[in-house]
Amino acid sequence: MLDIDEMGQKEIHELLHKVGYGHLGCIHEGKPYVIPMNYYLEEEQIYLFK
């Protein structure tokens, strides 16, 4: 069975500062799609780049 742990705010920020990229999942006309994204994190703001 898959064990999923919840992350705290500090852990989330540490991970986001460390990685710098991710995937944005969306739905358009009932069909899901995923876009790879780079991002920049500045304090509480996150800037996404395609």
N, C-alpha and C positions, 0 to 999 in steps of 0.2 A: 504494500500500500504506500502511496505517496504521502510523505510527511511535509506539510507546508507550515513554516514558521512566520509569524507576523514580525515585520521590521518596525523599529521605532524611528522617529524623526531624524535622530543623529545618524543611525545606520543608513537611512535613505540618502541623506546628504553626502555622507562619505562615499557611498556607491556611485552616486551621480557625478561627483567630482572626479572619481577615479576612472570611470568608463568613457564618457564623452560621446557615446552613440547609442542608438536604440531603434525601436520599430514602432511606428504609429499605426494602429489598427483603426479602420473606419468602415462604414457601410454606406453604399450608394445604390439606390434603387433595389434594396434588399439583398445586395451581393457584397460580401466582405472583401476587403483588400488591405494590404499592409505595405507601408512605405518605409524604407530604411531612412533614418534621420541622424544627423549630427546635431549636437546641442551645446550651448554654452550656459553655464549656471553662474549667476551673480547674485549672491545673498538669497533672497526669496524669489527672484525672477529667473525664468528659464527661457532661452531663445532657441528656437528650432530652425534648422537649415536643411534643405533637401540636397 
